[in-house]
Amino acid sequence: MLQTLHQGREIGPVHHFCKPITQDPIIVCLLYDSMDPNAPLSGIEYIVAKSLTRPAVSLGTWNQNFHDHTVEIASGRVKVLDLPPDEAKKVADLVATTDGVIFHLWPMGDAFPTGTVVIDQAVGHRPLTADEYARSAPKKQ
């Protein structure tokens, strides 16, 4: 559960329901604006290992579309629910090794999805310089 920026406006909390789909990790999250059982799906976030994103995504694209989960986790805004504290910490520590990209599917104020997809940004995202981007990439073993 955390806040996001949608077209420059802070929204949230955004509730994430996630599952890993590869061990790298790649994790896919369904995003909802509330815990109401009838809440519509508002977006999808892909959480992807920095070892995958940093070599494949240009700095310009990363700055525009992605965010660093190390920064997001350190902000204290992320809460892992429904797990004991030690397991929640393991999840947060894993996610801190990843980048995220958020696709907003249901335009705010619209009665239904219209086919418009917007890439949202994490609150607290700060574009990286080329040196910061290179330094934050995982070291090859």
N, CA, C and O atoms as a MOPAC input file, in Angstrom:
PM7 MOZYME 1SCF
protein

 N      0.85400 1    -1.15500 1     0.00000 1
 C      0.00000 1     0.00000 1     0.00000 1
 C      0.90900 1     1.23000 1     0.00000 1
 O      1.76600 1     1.35700 1     0.87400 1
 N      0.73600 1     2.13800 1    -0.96600 1
 C      1.53300 1     3.34300 1    -1.02100 1
 C      0.89200 1     4.36200 1    -1.94500 1
 O     -0.10900 1     4.07500 1    -2.60200 1
 N      1.47000 1     5.54600 1    -1.99100 1
 C      0.96300 1     6.62700 1    -2.82600 1
 C      1.65300 1     6.57300 1    -4.19600 1
 O      2.77900 1     6.08800 1    -4.30900 1
 N      0.97300 1     7.07200 1    -5.23100 1
 C      1.58800 1     7.23600 1    -6.54200 1
 C      1.24900 1     8.61600 1    -7.07500 1
 O      0.34700 1     9.29600 1    -6.58400 1
 N      1.99900 1     9.00700 1    -8.09600 1
 C      1.70300 1    10.24700 1    -8.81000 1
 C      1.02100 1     9.88000 1   -10.11300 1
 O      1.56700 1     9.13400 1   -10.92600 1
 N     -0.17900 1    10.41100 1   -10.30500 1
 C     -0.93400 1    10.18500 1   -11.53600 1
 C     -1.07200 1    11.53500 1   -12.22200 1
 O     -1.79300 1    12.41300 1   -11.74800 1
 N     -0.38000 1    11.69000 1   -13.33500 1
 C     -0.38300 1    12.93900 1   -14.09800 1
 C     -0.08900 1    14.13300 1   -13.18100 1
 O     -0.75800 1    15.16400 1   -13.24600 1
 N      0.93800 1    13.96400 1   -12.31800 1
 C      1.39000 1    15.04100 1   -11.45600 1
 C      0.61600 1    15.21800 1   -10.16700 1
 O      0.96100 1    16.07600 1    -9.35400 1
 N     -0.42800 1    14.42300 1    -9.96300 1
 C     -1.26600 1    14.53800 1    -8.76300 1
 C     -1.07200 1    13.30600 1    -7.87200 1
 O     -1.13200 1    12.17100 1    -8.34500 1
 N     -0.84100 1    13.54300 1    -6.58400 1
 C     -0.63600 1    12.43000 1    -5.65400 1
 C     -1.96300 1    11.73500 1    -5.39600 1
 O     -2.95800 1    12.37900 1    -5.06700 1
 N     -1.97000 1    10.42200 1    -5.54700 1
 C     -3.15800 1     9.61700 1    -5.26300 1
 C     -2.76200 1     8.47800 1    -4.32400 1
 O     -1.59700 1     8.08700 1    -4.25800 1
 N     -3.72100 1     7.96900 1    -3.62300 1
 C     -3.43700 1     6.82400 1    -2.77900 1
 C     -4.21700 1     6.90500 1    -1.49000 1
 O     -4.91700 1     7.88900 1    -1.25000 1
 N     -4.11100 1     5.91000 1    -0.67300 1
 C     -3.18100 1     4.80500 1    -0.84800 1
 C     -3.58500 1     3.89600 1    -2.00200 1
 O     -4.76200 1     3.77500 1    -2.34300 1
 N     -2.59000 1     3.27200 1    -2.58400 1
 C     -2.81100 1     2.30400 1    -3.65600 1
 C     -2.47100 1     0.93300 1    -3.08200 1
 O     -1.35700 1     0.70900 1    -2.60700 1
 N     -3.41600 1     0.03700 1    -3.12800 1
 C     -3.25800 1    -1.30000 1    -2.57000 1
 C     -2.74700 1    -2.23700 1    -3.66400 1
 O     -3.33900 1    -2.33500 1    -4.73900 1
 N     -1.64800 1    -2.91700 1    -3.37700 1
 C     -1.00100 1    -3.82100 1    -4.32400 1
 C     -1.28000 1    -5.27300 1    -3.93000 1
 O     -1.13100 1    -5.64300 1    -2.76500 1
 N     -1.67700 1    -6.07700 1    -4.88800 1
 C     -1.81400 1    -7.51600 1    -4.70600 1
 C     -0.86400 1    -8.14200 1    -5.71000 1
 O     -1.10000 1    -8.08800 1    -6.91700 1
 N      0.21800 1    -8.74000 1    -5.20500 1
 C      1.35800 1    -9.09500 1    -6.04700 1
 C      1.65000 1   -10.58800 1    -6.03900 1
 O      1.33700 1   -11.30900 1    -5.09200 1
 N      2.26500 1   -11.02200 1    -7.13900 1
 C      2.78400 1   -12.38400 1    -7.18500 1
 C      4.05100 1   -12.39900 1    -8.02800 1
 O      4.11100 1   -11.76200 1    -9.07900 1
 N      5.06900 1   -13.13200 1    -7.56200 1
 C      6.28300 1   -13.28900 1    -8.35700 1
 C      5.98700 1   -14.16600 1    -9.56700 1
 O      5.25500 1   -15.15000 1    -9.46200 1
 N      6.55500 1   -13.80700 1   -10.71300 1
 C      6.37900 1   -14.64700 1   -11.90200 1
 C      7.70400 1   -15.21200 1   -12.40400 1
 O      7.71100 1   -16.15100 1   -13.20100 1
 N      8.84300 1   -14.64300 1   -11.94200 1
 C     10.15000 1   -15.24300 1   -12.19500 1
 C     11.01100 1   -15.02400 1   -10.95700 1
 O     10.68500 1   -14.20000 1   -10.10300 1
 N     12.11600 1   -15.76900 1   -10.86500 1
 C     12.98600 1   -15.67400 1    -9.69200 1
 C     13.95100 1   -14.49900 1    -9.76400 1
 O     14.64700 1   -14.24400 1    -8.78200 1
 N     14.02900 1   -13.78300 1   -10.85800 1
 C     15.02400 1   -12.71200 1   -11.03600 1
 C     15.00100 1   -11.61700 1    -9.96800 1
 O     16.12500 1   -11.27200 1    -9.60400 1
 N     14.03700 1   -11.03400 1    -9.42200 1
 C     12.61700 1   -11.33400 1    -9.61500 1
 C     11.94600 1   -10.40700 1   -10.64000 1
 O     12.38900 1    -9.28800 1   -10.89800 1
 N     10.88000 1   -10.92400 1   -11.19200 1
 C      9.84900 1   -10.10600 1   -11.83000 1
 C      8.57600 1   -10.42100 1   -11.05300 1
 O      8.19400 1   -11.58100 1   -10.89300 1
 N      7.93000 1    -9.36200 1   -10.57400 1
 C      6.70700 1    -9.48400 1    -9.77500 1
 C      5.64700 1    -8.64000 1   -10.45700 1
 O      5.92900 1    -7.51400 1   -10.86900 1
 N      4.43700 1    -9.15700 1   -10.58500 1
 C      3.34000 1    -8.38100 1   -11.15500 1
 C      2.34200 1    -8.09000 1   -10.04000 1
 O      1.98300 1    -8.97100 1    -9.25900 1
 N      1.89900 1    -6.82200 1    -9.98400 1
 C      0.96400 1    -6.39100 1    -8.94200 1
 C     -0.28900 1    -5.79600 1    -9.57500 1
 O     -0.20100 1    -4.97000 1   -10.48400 1
 N     -1.43400 1    -6.21200 1    -9.09600 1
 C     -2.70100 1    -5.59800 1    -9.46000 1
 C     -2.94900 1    -4.47400 1    -8.46100 1
 O     -2.79500 1    -4.67300 1    -7.25600 1
 N     -3.33000 1    -3.30200 1    -8.94500 1
 C     -3.46100 1    -2.11700 1    -8.09900 1
 C     -4.92600 1    -1.70000 1    -7.96600 1
 O     -5.67500 1    -1.62800 1    -8.94000 1
 N     -5.29400 1    -1.43000 1    -6.72100 1
 C     -6.64900 1    -0.98700 1    -6.40100 1
 C     -6.55500 1     0.25200 1    -5.51800 1
 O     -5.63700 1     0.36700 1    -4.70600 1
 N     -7.50400 1     1.18200 1    -5.67400 1
 C     -7.50300 1     2.40800 1    -4.88300 1
 C     -8.12400 1     2.22800 1    -3.50400 1
 O     -8.01900 1     3.11500 1    -2.65700 1
 N     -8.77100 1     1.08400 1    -3.27100 1
 C     -9.33300 1     0.82100 1    -1.95200 1
 C     -9.39800 1    -0.68600 1    -1.73700 1
 O     -9.15000 1    -1.47900 1    -2.64500 1
 N     -9.74100 1    -1.05100 1    -0.50600 1
 C     -9.90900 1    -2.46500 1    -0.16300 1
 C    -11.37100 1    -2.90500 1    -0.30400 1
 O    -11.71400 1    -4.03500 1     0.04300 1
 N    -12.22600 1    -2.02100 1    -0.80800 1
 C    -13.63000 1    -2.36800 1    -1.01500 1
 C    -13.69600 1    -3.57700 1    -1.95600 1
 O    -13.00900 1    -3.59800 1    -2.97800 1
 N    -14.51400 1    -4.58300 1    -1.62500 1
 C    -14.61300 1    -5.76600 1    -2.49200 1
 C    -15.02600 1    -5.44500 1    -3.92500 1
 O    -14.73900 1    -6.22300 1    -4.83500 1
 N    -15.69500 1    -4.31400 1    -4.14000 1
 C    -16.12400 1    -3.93500 1    -5.48700 1
 C    -15.20700 1    -2.89400 1    -6.13100 1
 O    -15.54400 1    -2.34100 1    -7.17800 1
 N    -14.06200 1    -2.62400 1    -5.52500 1
 C    -13.13600 1    -1.63400 1    -6.09700 1
 C    -12.65000 1    -2.12000 1    -7.46400 1
 O    -12.29100 1    -3.28800 1    -7.61800 1
 N    -12.64100 1    -1.22700 1    -8.45100 1
 C    -12.14700 1    -1.63400 1    -9.76600 1
 C    -10.62200 1    -1.70600 1    -9.78600 1
 O     -9.94200 1    -1.01200 1    -9.03100 1
 N    -10.11000 1    -2.54500 1   -10.64900 1
 C     -8.67600 1    -2.59500 1   -10.91100 1
 C     -8.28400 1    -1.26900 1   -11.54900 1
 O     -8.82900 1    -0.90400 1   -12.59100 1
 N     -7.35000 1    -0.54200 1   -10.94500 1
 C     -6.97400 1     0.76400 1   -11.49600 1
 C     -5.63900 1     0.74500 1   -12.22200 1
 O     -5.34600 1     1.64600 1   -13.00800 1
 N     -4.82000 1    -0.28500 1   -11.96200 1
 C     -3.52500 1    -0.31400 1   -12.62700 1
 C     -2.77900 1    -1.60300 1   -12.39700 1
 O     -3.22800 1    -2.50100 1   -11.68500 1
 N     -1.60800 1    -1.66200 1   -13.03500 1
 C     -0.70500 1    -2.80200 1   -12.90600 1
 C      0.69100 1    -2.24100 1   -12.69400 1
 O      1.10900 1    -1.31900 1   -13.39400 1
 N      1.41100 1    -2.80000 1   -11.72700 1
 C      2.81900 1    -2.44600 1   -11.56600 1
 C      3.65200 1    -3.68800 1   -11.81400 1
 O      3.37900 1    -4.76200 1   -11.27800 1
 N      4.67900 1    -3.51500 1   -12.64300 1
 C      5.68400 1    -4.55300 1   -12.80800 1
 C      6.88000 1    -4.16500 1   -11.97000 1
 O      7.41800 1    -3.06700 1   -12.10900 1
 N      7.29200 1    -5.06100 1   -11.10500 1
 C      8.44700 1    -4.89300 1   -10.24000 1
 C      9.52500 1    -5.80400 1   -10.82000 1
 O      9.34900 1    -7.02000 1   -10.89500 1
 N     10.64900 1    -5.20000 1   -11.23000 1
 C     11.64000 1    -5.93400 1   -12.01900 1
 C     13.02600 1    -5.75000 1   -11.41800 1
 O     13.40800 1    -4.63900 1   -11.05100 1
 N     13.76700 1    -6.82900 1   -11.32000 1
 C     15.13000 1    -6.78800 1   -10.79200 1
 C     15.96100 1    -5.74500 1   -11.53700 1
 O     15.91900 1    -5.65900 1   -12.76500 1
 N     16.72200 1    -4.95200 1   -10.76900 1
 C     17.61500 1    -3.96300 1   -11.38200 1
 C     18.61600 1    -4.62700 1   -12.31300 1
 O     19.06900 1    -4.01000 1   -13.27700 1
 N     18.96700 1    -5.87500 1   -12.03700 1
 C     19.90100 1    -6.58700 1   -12.90800 1
 C     19.31800 1    -6.78500 1   -14.30500 1
 O     20.06100 1    -7.01100 1   -15.26000 1
 N     17.99800 1    -6.70300 1   -14.42800 1
 C     17.33800 1    -6.78800 1   -15.73700 1
 C     17.09400 1    -5.40500 1   -16.33100 1
 O     17.35500 1    -5.18200 1   -17.51300 1
 N     16.58700 1    -4.46000 1   -15.50700 1
 C     16.21300 1    -3.14900 1   -16.05500 1
 C     17.40900 1    -2.29800 1   -16.43200 1
 O     17.43700 1    -1.71700 1   -17.51700 1
 N     18.39400 1    -2.21600 1   -15.55500 1
 C     19.47600 1    -1.25100 1   -15.76600 1
 C     20.25300 1    -1.49100 1   -17.06400 1
 O     20.59700 1    -0.51300 1   -17.72800 1
 N     20.55300 1    -2.74600 1   -17.46700 1
 C     21.23800 1    -2.92000 1   -18.75300 1
 C     20.32100 1    -2.72600 1   -19.97200 1
 O     20.80500 1    -2.45600 1   -21.07100 1
 N     19.00100 1    -2.86300 1   -19.78100 1
 C     18.08600 1    -2.88600 1   -20.92300 1
 C     17.28700 1    -1.61000 1   -21.13400 1
 O     16.77200 1    -1.38400 1   -22.22900 1
 N     17.17200 1    -0.76700 1   -20.10200 1
 C     16.33600 1     0.42900 1   -20.17700 1
 C     17.24700 1     1.65800 1   -20.20600 1
 O     18.10100 1     1.82200 1   -19.33600 1
 N     17.06300 1     2.51300 1   -21.20200 1
 C     17.89400 1     3.71700 1   -21.29000 1
 C     17.62000 1     4.62500 1   -20.09100 1
 O     16.54700 1     4.57000 1   -19.49000 1
 N     18.60200 1     5.45700 1   -19.75400 1
 C     18.46400 1     6.37800 1   -18.63400 1
 C     17.24900 1     7.28700 1   -18.81600 1
 O     16.50000 1     7.50500 1   -17.86400 1
 N     17.04100 1     7.81700 1   -20.01800 1
 C     15.90000 1     8.70300 1   -20.26800 1
 C     14.56500 1     8.00600 1   -20.03900 1
 O     13.66100 1     8.56500 1   -19.41800 1
 N     14.44900 1     6.79100 1   -20.54000 1
 C     13.22100 1     6.02200 1   -20.34200 1
 C     13.04100 1     5.66800 1   -18.87600 1
 O     11.93300 1     5.74200 1   -18.34500 1
 N     14.14200 1     5.27900 1   -18.21400 1
 C     14.04300 1     4.94000 1   -16.79900 1
 C     13.58400 1     6.16200 1   -16.00000 1
 O     12.66900 1     6.05500 1   -15.18400 1
 N     14.20800 1     7.32000 1   -16.22500 1
 C     13.84300 1     8.53000 1   -15.47600 1
 C     12.38400 1     8.91100 1   -15.69200 1
 O     11.72200 1     9.39700 1   -14.77500 1
 N     11.88900 1     8.69300 1   -16.89200 1
 C     10.50300 1     9.06700 1   -17.19800 1
 C      9.49800 1     8.05700 1   -16.65600 1
 O      8.43800 1     8.45000 1   -16.16900 1
 N      9.80800 1     6.76400 1   -16.73000 1
 C      8.79200 1     5.74400 1   -16.49600 1
 C      9.00500 1     4.85200 1   -15.27700 1
 O      8.03900 1     4.31300 1   -14.73800 1
 N     10.23400 1     4.68800 1   -14.83800 1
 C     10.54100 1     3.74500 1   -13.76500 1
 C     10.84100 1     4.48100 1   -12.47500 1
 O     11.05800 1     5.69300 1   -12.47500 1
 N     10.85400 1     3.74300 1   -11.37200 1
 C     11.26200 1     4.28400 1   -10.08000 1
 C     12.03300 1     3.20700 1    -9.33000 1
 O     11.83900 1     2.01100 1    -9.54600 1
 N     12.90300 1     3.65800 1    -8.45100 1
 C     13.80400 1     2.78900 1    -7.69900 1
 C     13.14300 1     2.39400 1    -6.38500 1
 O     12.81900 1     3.25100 1    -5.56300 1
 N     12.94700 1     1.10200 1    -6.19300 1
 C     12.30100 1     0.64400 1    -4.97100 1
 C     13.18700 1     0.76500 1    -3.73600 1
 O     12.67300 1     0.74200 1    -2.61800 1
 N     14.50000 1     0.89200 1    -3.90400 1
 C     15.36200 1     1.15600 1    -2.75000 1
 C     14.92000 1     2.45800 1    -2.09300 1
 O     14.79800 1     2.53500 1    -0.87000 1
 N     14.68000 1     3.48600 1    -2.91500 1
 C     14.24000 1     4.79500 1    -2.43200 1
 C     12.84500 1     4.68800 1    -1.83400 1
 O     12.58300 1     5.23500 1    -0.76300 1
 N     11.96200 1     3.99400 1    -2.51200 1
 C     10.57700 1     3.88100 1    -2.05600 1
 C     10.48200 1     3.13300 1    -0.71500 1
 O      9.76200 1     3.56600 1     0.18400 1
 N     11.19700 1     2.02900 1    -0.58300 1
 C     11.18500 1     1.26100 1     0.66500 1
 C     11.76500 1     2.11300 1     1.80000 1
 O     11.22100 1     2.13000 1     2.90400 1
 N     12.87000 1     2.82000 1     1.52600 1
 C     13.52800 1     3.64100 1     2.55100 1
 C     12.63900 1     4.78900 1     3.02200 1
 O     12.83800 1     5.30600 1     4.12200 1
 N     11.66300 1     5.19800 1     2.21000 1
 C     10.78700 1     6.31700 1     2.57900 1
 C      9.86500 1     5.97700 1     3.74400 1
 O      9.35500 1     6.87200 1     4.41800 1
 N      9.65200 1     4.68900 1     3.98100 1
 C      8.73700 1     4.27500 1     5.04400 1
 C      7.27800 1     4.26900 1     4.63100 1
 O      6.41300 1     3.92800 1     5.43700 1
 N      6.98100 1     4.64400 1     3.37500 1
 C      5.59300 1     4.67900 1     2.91100 1
 C      5.05300 1     3.30200 1     2.53300 1
 O      3.84000 1     3.12000 1     2.44000 1
 N      5.93600 1     2.33600 1     2.31700 1
 C      5.50600 1     1.00500 1     1.89100 1
 C      5.18300 1     0.17400 1     3.12100 1
 O      5.96800 1     0.11900 1     4.06700 1
 N      4.01500 1    -0.47800 1     3.10300 1
 C      3.60900 1    -1.35600 1     4.18900 1
 C      3.28400 1    -2.72400 1     3.59600 1
 O      2.45800 1    -2.83700 1     2.69100 1
 N      3.93500 1    -3.75300 1     4.10900 1
 C      3.63800 1    -5.12500 1     3.70000 1
 C      2.66500 1    -5.67400 1     4.73500 1
 O      3.01500 1    -5.84500 1     5.90200 1
 N      1.45000 1    -5.94400 1     4.29900 1
 C      0.38900 1    -6.37700 1     5.20500 1
 C      0.25000 1    -7.90000 1     5.20300 1
 O      0.73300 1    -8.58000 1     4.29700 1
 N     -0.40300 1    -8.41000 1     6.20800 1
 C     -0.78900 1    -9.82100 1     6.29500 1
 C      0.37800 1   -10.79200 1     6.38600 1
 O      0.23200 1   -11.97100 1     6.06200 1
 N      1.55000 1   -10.30200 1     6.83000 1
 C      2.69200 1   -11.17800 1     7.07900 1
 C      3.28800 1   -10.83400 1     8.43400 1
 O      3.21800 1    -9.68500 1     8.86800 1
 N      3.87200 1   -11.81800 1     9.10600 1
 C      4.58900 1   -11.50100 1    10.34100 1
 C      5.73700 1   -10.52600 1    10.03300 1
 O      6.23600 1   -10.51100 1     8.90800 1
 N      6.15800 1    -9.72500 1    10.99400 1
 C      7.17900 1    -8.69900 1    10.74200 1
 C      8.46300 1    -9.22200 1    10.08400 1
 O      9.01200 1    -8.55100 1     9.20900 1
 N      8.95200 1   -10.39900 1    10.48200 1
 C     10.19000 1   -10.91300 1     9.88500 1
 C      9.98900 1   -11.27700 1     8.41500 1
 O     10.88600 1   -11.05600 1     7.60100 1
 N      8.83500 1   -11.82700 1     8.06400 1
 C      8.53600 1   -12.15300 1     6.65900 1
 C      8.29200 1   -10.88000 1     5.84600 1
 O      8.71700 1   -10.79300 1     4.69400 1
 N      7.61700 1    -9.89900 1     6.43200 1
 C      7.38900 1    -8.61900 1     5.74900 1
 C      8.71700 1    -7.94000 1     5.43600 1
 O      8.87400 1    -7.34300 1     4.37100 1
 N      9.67300 1    -8.03000 1     6.35600 1
 C     10.99600 1    -7.44300 1     6.12300 1
 C     11.69800 1    -8.14300 1     4.96700 1
 O     12.35400 1    -7.48200 1     4.16200 1
 N     11.57800 1    -9.45400 1     4.86700 1
 C     12.18500 1   -10.19300 1     3.74600 1
 C     11.60600 1    -9.72500 1     2.41600 1
 O     12.34200 1    -9.54200 1     1.44500 1
 N     10.29100 1    -9.53100 1     2.37000 1
 C      9.64000 1    -9.04800 1     1.14400 1
 C     10.15700 1    -7.65200 1     0.79500 1
 O     10.52200 1    -7.39100 1    -0.35100 1
 N     10.18500 1    -6.75500 1     1.78900 1
 C     10.65700 1    -5.38600 1     1.55800 1
 C     12.11700 1    -5.38100 1     1.11300 1
 O     12.48500 1    -4.62000 1     0.21700 1
 N     12.95100 1    -6.21800 1     1.72400 1
 C     14.36800 1    -6.28600 1     1.33800 1
 C     14.52500 1    -6.76300 1    -0.10400 1
 O     15.37500 1    -6.25200 1    -0.83300 1
 N     13.72100 1    -7.73100 1    -0.52100 1
 C     13.76900 1    -8.20400 1    -1.91100 1
 C     13.31500 1    -7.10300 1    -2.86800 1
 O     13.96900 1    -6.83900 1    -3.87600 1
 N     12.20000 1    -6.47000 1    -2.54600 1
 C     11.66300 1    -5.42600 1    -3.43100 1
 C     12.63800 1    -4.24700 1    -3.53100 1
 O     12.66500 1    -3.56500 1    -4.55500 1
 N     13.42200 1    -4.00000 1    -2.50700 1
 C     14.40400 1    -2.91200 1    -2.54200 1
 C     15.48600 1    -3.13900 1    -3.59400 1
 O     16.23100 1    -2.21100 1    -3.90900 1
 N     15.59400 1    -4.34100 1    -4.14200 1
 C     16.57800 1    -4.64200 1    -5.19400 1
 C     15.99500 1    -4.47200 1    -6.59000 1
 O     16.59400 1    -4.90200 1    -7.57600 1
 N     14.82000 1    -3.83900 1    -6.67300 1
 C     14.09400 1    -3.78200 1    -7.95000 1
 C     13.74600 1    -2.35300 1    -8.35700 1
 O     13.86400 1    -1.40900 1    -7.57600 1
 N     13.31700 1    -2.23500 1    -9.60000 1
 C     12.70800 1    -1.02300 1   -10.13500 1
 C     11.24200 1    -1.33400 1   -10.41400 1
 O     10.86400 1    -2.49700 1   -10.55500 1
 N     10.41200 1    -0.28100 1   -10.49400 1
 C      9.00000 1    -0.48100 1   -10.79600 1
 C      8.53600 1     0.41300 1   -11.92600 1
 O      9.05600 1     1.51000 1   -12.12500 1
 N      7.54300 1    -0.07600 1   -12.66900 1
 C      6.86100 1     0.72200 1   -13.68800 1
 C      5.36100 1     0.48000 1   -13.50500 1
 O      4.91200 1    -0.66300 1   -13.42700 1
 N      4.58200 1     1.58700 1   -13.43700 1
 C      3.15600 1     1.53000 1   -13.09800 1
 C      2.32700 1     1.96600 1   -14.31300 1
 O      2.52100 1     3.05300 1   -14.85800 1
 N      1.40700 1     1.09700 1   -14.72100 1
 C      0.48300 1     1.40800 1   -15.80600 1
 C     -0.89500 1     1.67600 1   -15.20300 1
 O     -1.52000 1     0.77200 1   -14.64900 1
 N     -1.36700 1     2.92100 1   -15.31300 1
 C     -2.68600 1     3.30500 1   -14.78600 1
 C     -3.70800 1     3.06400 1   -15.89500 1
 O     -3.58100 1     3.61200 1   -16.99000 1
 N     -4.71900 1     2.24700 1   -15.61100 1
 C     -5.65100 1     1.76800 1   -16.63900 1
 C     -7.01200 1     2.44800 1   -16.63800 1
 O     -7.71000 1     2.42600 1   -17.65200 1
 N     -7.40500 1     3.05400 1   -15.51600 1
 C     -8.74300 1     3.61500 1   -15.38100 1
 C     -8.59800 1     5.09600 1   -15.08200 1
 O     -8.30600 1     5.46600 1   -13.94500 1
 N     -8.79700 1     5.96000 1   -16.08800 1
 C     -8.61400 1     7.40300 1   -15.86800 1
 C     -9.47700 1     7.92100 1   -14.72300 1
 O    -10.65700 1     7.58800 1   -14.61300 1
 N     -8.86000 1     8.74600 1   -13.87000 1
 C     -9.57000 1     9.29100 1   -12.71400 1
 C    -10.78800 1    10.09200 1   -13.16500 1
 O    -10.70200 1    10.91600 1   -14.07500 1
 N    -11.91700 1     9.83900 1   -12.51800 1
 C    -13.14000 1    10.56800 1   -12.81700 1
 C    -13.97900 1     9.94400 1   -13.91400 1
 O    -15.14000 1    10.31600 1   -14.08400 1
 N    -13.41500 1     8.99600 1   -14.66900 1
 C    -14.18900 1     8.34100 1   -15.72800 1
 C    -15.03900 1     7.22700 1   -15.13800 1
 O    -14.66200 1     6.60500 1   -14.14400 1
 N    -16.19300 1     6.97800 1   -15.75700 1
 C    -17.11700 1     5.95700 1   -15.26600 1
 C    -16.64300 1     4.54300 1   -15.59500 1
 O    -17.09300 1     3.57200 1   -14.98700 1
 N    -15.73300 1     4.43700 1   -16.55800 1
 C    -15.22200 1     3.13000 1   -16.96800 1
 C    -13.89400 1     3.34000 1   -17.69500 1
 O    -13.59800 1     4.46000 1   -18.11100 1
 N    -13.08500 1     2.28200 1   -17.85700 1
 C    -11.83300 1     2.43400 1   -18.60000 1
 C    -12.12900 1     2.77900 1   -20.05600 1
 O    -13.00100 1     2.17700 1   -20.68200 1
 N    -11.41000 1     3.73500 1   -20.57600 1
 C    -11.66300 1     4.21500 1   -21.94200 1
 C    -10.60600 1     3.74900 1   -22.94000 1
 O    -10.68200 1     4.08100 1   -24.12300 1
 N     -9.63200 1     2.99000 1   -22.47700 1
 C     -8.54900 1     2.54900 1   -23.34800 1
 C     -7.30700 1     3.40500 1   -23.22700 1
 O     -6.28600 1     3.10700 1   -23.84600 1
 N     -7.37900 1     4.46800 1   -22.43800 1
 C     -6.22200 1     5.31900 1   -22.19700 1
 C     -5.37200 1     4.69100 1   -21.10000 1
 O     -5.87400 1     4.36400 1   -20.02400 1
 N     -4.08800 1     4.52500 1   -21.38000 1
 C     -3.15200 1     4.00500 1   -20.39000 1
 C     -2.10600 1     5.08300 1   -20.14200 1
 O     -1.52800 1     5.63100 1   -21.08100 1
 N     -1.86900 1     5.38200 1   -18.86400 1
 C     -0.89500 1     6.39300 1   -18.46200 1
 C      0.14100 1     5.71300 1   -17.58100 1
 O     -0.20400 1     4.87000 1   -16.75300 1
 N      1.39600 1     6.06900 1   -17.75200 1
 C      2.42500 1     5.55700 1   -16.85800 1
 C      2.51400 1     6.50500 1   -15.67300 1
 O      2.87200 1     7.67300 1   -15.82000 1
 N      2.18000 1     5.97800 1   -14.48100 1
 C      2.25500 1     6.75300 1   -13.24600 1
 C      3.67500 1     6.69100 1   -12.69700 1
 O      4.50300 1     5.91400 1   -13.17100 1
 N      3.94000 1     7.50800 1   -11.70800 1
 C      5.26000 1     7.56000 1   -11.08400 1
 C      5.09600 1     7.42300 1    -9.57500 1
 O      4.05600 1     7.77700 1    -9.02000 1
 N      6.12000 1     6.91200 1    -8.92300 1
 C      6.10000 1     6.79400 1    -7.46700 1
 C      6.31900 1     8.16000 1    -6.83800 1
 O      7.10100 1     8.96700 1    -7.34200 1
 N      5.62400 1     8.41600 1    -5.73300 1
 C      5.86200 1     9.62600 1    -4.96000 1
 C      7.30100 1     9.53700 1    -4.44700 1
 O      7.72100 1     8.49000 1    -3.95500 1
 N      8.03700 1    10.60700 1    -4.55900 1
 C      9.42300 1    10.61000 1    -4.09700 1
 C     10.42200 1    10.23500 1    -5.17100 1
 O     11.62900 1    10.25900 1    -4.92900 1
 N      9.92700 1     9.88300 1    -6.38000 1
 C     10.86000 1     9.55600 1    -7.46200 1
 C     11.74300 1    10.75400 1    -7.76500 1
 O     11.27700 1    11.89100 1    -7.82800 1
 N     13.02000 1    10.47700 1    -7.95100 1
 C     13.97500 1    11.49700 1    -8.33300 1
 C     14.74500 1    10.97200 1    -9.53600 1
 O     15.35800 1     9.90600 1    -9.46400 1
 N     14.71700 1    11.71500 1   -10.64900 1
 C     15.50700 1    11.25800 1   -11.79800 1
 C     16.97100 1    11.10700 1   -11.41900 1
 O     17.49900 1    11.87900 1   -10.61800 1
 N     17.61600 1    10.11700 1   -11.99600 1
 C     19.02200 1     9.85500 1   -11.72800 1
 C     19.90200 1    10.45300 1   -12.81300 1
 O     19.49000 1    10.57000 1   -13.96700 1
 N     21.11200 1    10.82900 1   -12.43400 1
 C     22.11600 1    11.22100 1   -13.42200 1
 C     22.68600 1     9.94100 1   -14.02700 1
 O     22.44500 1     8.84700 1   -13.51800 1
 N     23.43300 1    10.08100 1   -15.10000 1
 C     24.05400 1     8.90700 1   -15.73100 1
 C     24.98200 1     8.19200 1   -14.74700 1
 O     25.00100 1     6.96200 1   -14.69900 1
 N     25.75400 1     8.95500 1   -13.96100 1
 C     26.65900 1     8.33600 1   -12.98000 1
 C     25.87300 1     7.59200 1   -11.90300 1
 O     26.23400 1     6.47200 1   -11.54300 1
 N     24.80000 1     8.20100 1   -11.38000 1
 C     23.98500 1     7.55300 1   -10.34900 1
 C     23.34700 1     6.27300 1   -10.89800 1
 O     23.29300 1     5.25300 1   -10.21200 1
 N     22.87200 1     6.34100 1   -12.12700 1
 C     22.23100 1     5.18600 1   -12.75400 1
 C     23.22300 1     4.03900 1   -12.88500 1
 O     22.90800 1     2.89100 1   -12.56800 1
 N     24.41500 1     4.35900 1   -13.35200 1
 C     25.45200 1     3.33200 1   -13.51400 1
 C     25.87200 1     2.75300 1   -12.15400 1
 O     26.04100 1     1.54100 1   -12.02300 1
 N     26.03600 1     3.60200 1   -11.16200 1
 C     26.45600 1     3.15000 1    -9.82600 1
 C     25.39400 1     2.31000 1    -9.12900 1
 O     25.72200 1     1.43400 1    -8.32900 1
 N     24.11200 1     2.57300 1    -9.42900 1
 C     23.04100 1     1.86000 1    -8.74100 1
 C     22.71600 1     0.51600 1    -9.40000 1
 O     21.92300 1    -0.26300 1    -8.87000 1
 N     23.32200 1     0.25400 1   -10.54000 1
 C     23.10200 1    -1.04300 1   -11.18800 1
 C     23.84500 1    -2.12200 1   -10.41200 1
 O     24.95300 1    -1.88300 1    -9.93100 1
 N     23.25500 1    -3.29700 1   -10.28500 1
 C     23.95100 1    -4.38700 1    -9.59600 1
 C     25.25200 1    -4.72800 1   -10.30700 1
 O     25.33100 1    -4.68000 1   -11.53500 1
 N     26.24400 1    -5.06500 1    -9.54500 1
 C     27.54800 1    -5.43700 1   -10.10100 1
 C     27.46300 1    -6.83700 1   -10.68800 1
 O     26.86000 1    -7.73300 1   -10.09700 1
 N     28.07700 1    -7.01900 1   -11.86800 1
 C     28.11900 1    -8.34100 1   -12.49900 1
 C     29.05400 1    -9.23100 1   -11.70900 1
 O     30.11000 1    -8.80600 1   -11.24000 1
 N     28.63200 1   -10.49100 1   -11.57300 1
 C     29.46100 1   -11.43600 1   -10.80700 1
 C     30.30400 1   -12.31000 1   -11.68400 1
 O     31.05000 1   -13.15100 1   -11.18300 1

